[in-house]
Amino acid sequence: MKNLHQNLIAGALLLLLFVYWVYSEYQYAARNSPTGIATVADFYARHGHAARARSIDKGGKEFIVLSPPPPSRWSLVLPSALSDYVFDAAGKRVDWHPDPGDDPSWYRKWPLAGSKGLTDIEVRSRFL
């Protein structure tokens, strides 16, 4: 009987952990979805601030790449990189990737080399 109770408790804990992991993934995906983010202002309305901001010159045109804050430390989500939102010089979203760390072609398309780091203040003063 003692073994049965221990097995039930262990099974319940594993089930709770699994449900929490699925919920964490769902929350992270919903928060980082590009749906509803058409402009830099929309990005800041949802995320509050950018964890990383940089300017990329591509073909003589400037693009701003913003990454939202990482998942909560209580989350079980472990992306290989923060998602990237790419905006044109007018502040309109032109591209997005949920986890560019798993996709080398993303960095060929939007290279970090030669990009210029921006502060949140610089981005906000320009677009908000």
Contacts in CASP RR format, 6 or more apart in sequence:
PFRMAT RR
TARGET T0000
AUTHOR 0000-0000-0000
METHOD contacts of the structure
MODEL  1
MKNLHQNLIAGALLLLLFVYWVYSEYQYAARNSPTGIATVADFYARHGHA
ARARSIDKGGKEFIVLSPPPPSRWSLVLPSALSDYVFDAAGKRVDWHPDP
GDDPSWYRKWPLAGSKGLTDIEVRSRFL
20 76 0 8 1.000
21 76 0 8 1.000
24 71 0 8 1.000
24 75 0 8 1.000
24 76 0 8 1.000
24 77 0 8 1.000
25 76 0 8 1.000
25 77 0 8 1.000
27 75 0 8 1.000
28 71 0 8 1.000
28 75 0 8 1.000
28 77 0 8 1.000
28 79 0 8 1.000
29 98 0 8 1.000
31 46 0 8 1.000
31 47 0 8 1.000
31 68 0 8 1.000
32 68 0 8 1.000
32 83 0 8 1.000
32 98 0 8 1.000
34 85 0 8 1.000
34 93 0 8 1.000
34 96 0 8 1.000
36 42 0 8 1.000
36 46 0 8 1.000
37 43 0 8 1.000
37 46 0 8 1.000
37 85 0 8 1.000
37 93 0 8 1.000
37 96 0 8 1.000
38 92 0 8 1.000
38 93 0 8 1.000
39 87 0 8 1.000
39 91 0 8 1.000
39 92 0 8 1.000
39 93 0 8 1.000
39 127 0 8 1.000
40 64 0 8 1.000
40 66 0 8 1.000
40 87 0 8 1.000
40 91 0 8 1.000
40 123 0 8 1.000
40 127 0 8 1.000
40 128 0 8 1.000
41 127 0 8 1.000
41 128 0 8 1.000
42 93 0 8 1.000
43 50 0 8 1.000
43 66 0 8 1.000
43 68 0 8 1.000
43 85 0 8 1.000
43 87 0 8 1.000
43 93 0 8 1.000
44 50 0 8 1.000
44 124 0 8 1.000
44 128 0 8 1.000
46 68 0 8 1.000
47 68 0 8 1.000
47 69 0 8 1.000
48 69 0 8 1.000
49 69 0 8 1.000
49 120 0 8 1.000
50 66 0 8 1.000
50 67 0 8 1.000
50 68 0 8 1.000
50 69 0 8 1.000
50 120 0 8 1.000
50 123 0 8 1.000
51 67 0 8 1.000
51 68 0 8 1.000
51 69 0 8 1.000
51 70 0 8 1.000
51 82 0 8 1.000
52 65 0 8 1.000
52 66 0 8 1.000
52 67 0 8 1.000
52 82 0 8 1.000
53 64 0 8 1.000
53 65 0 8 1.000
53 66 0 8 1.000
53 67 0 8 1.000
53 117 0 8 1.000
53 118 0 8 1.000
53 119 0 8 1.000
53 120 0 8 1.000
53 122 0 8 1.000
53 123 0 8 1.000
54 64 0 8 1.000
54 65 0 8 1.000
54 112 0 8 1.000
54 115 0 8 1.000
54 116 0 8 1.000
54 117 0 8 1.000
54 118 0 8 1.000
55 62 0 8 1.000
55 63 0 8 1.000
55 64 0 8 1.000
55 65 0 8 1.000
55 115 0 8 1.000
55 116 0 8 1.000
55 117 0 8 1.000
55 118 0 8 1.000
56 62 0 8 1.000
56 63 0 8 1.000
56 64 0 8 1.000
56 65 0 8 1.000
56 86 0 8 1.000
56 110 0 8 1.000
56 111 0 8 1.000
56 114 0 8 1.000
56 115 0 8 1.000
56 116 0 8 1.000
57 63 0 8 1.000
57 114 0 8 1.000
58 110 0 8 1.000
61 88 0 8 1.000
61 89 0 8 1.000
62 88 0 8 1.000
62 89 0 8 1.000
63 86 0 8 1.000
63 87 0 8 1.000
63 88 0 8 1.000
63 89 0 8 1.000
63 94 0 8 1.000
63 110 0 8 1.000
64 86 0 8 1.000
64 87 0 8 1.000
64 88 0 8 1.000
64 89 0 8 1.000
64 91 0 8 1.000
64 118 0 8 1.000
64 123 0 8 1.000
64 127 0 8 1.000
65 84 0 8 1.000
65 85 0 8 1.000
65 86 0 8 1.000
65 87 0 8 1.000
65 110 0 8 1.000
65 115 0 8 1.000
66 84 0 8 1.000
66 85 0 8 1.000
66 87 0 8 1.000
66 123 0 8 1.000
67 82 0 8 1.000
67 83 0 8 1.000
67 84 0 8 1.000
67 85 0 8 1.000
68 82 0 8 1.000
68 83 0 8 1.000
68 85 0 8 1.000
69 82 0 8 1.000
70 79 0 8 1.000
70 82 0 8 1.000
71 77 0 8 1.000
71 79 0 8 1.000
79 98 0 8 1.000
79 99 0 8 1.000
79 101 0 8 1.000
80 99 0 8 1.000
80 101 0 8 1.000
80 102 0 8 1.000
81 99 0 8 1.000
81 100 0 8 1.000
81 101 0 8 1.000
81 102 0 8 1.000
83 96 0 8 1.000
83 97 0 8 1.000
83 98 0 8 1.000
83 99 0 8 1.000
83 100 0 8 1.000
84 95 0 8 1.000
84 96 0 8 1.000
84 97 0 8 1.000
84 100 0 8 1.000
84 106 0 8 1.000
84 110 0 8 1.000
85 93 0 8 1.000
85 95 0 8 1.000
85 96 0 8 1.000
86 93 0 8 1.000
86 94 0 8 1.000
86 95 0 8 1.000
86 96 0 8 1.000
86 110 0 8 1.000
87 93 0 8 1.000
87 94 0 8 1.000
87 127 0 8 1.000
88 94 0 8 1.000
91 127 0 8 1.000
95 109 0 8 1.000
95 110 0 8 1.000
97 103 0 8 1.000
97 106 0 8 1.000
100 106 0 8 1.000
100 107 0 8 1.000
100 110 0 8 1.000
101 107 0 8 1.000
END
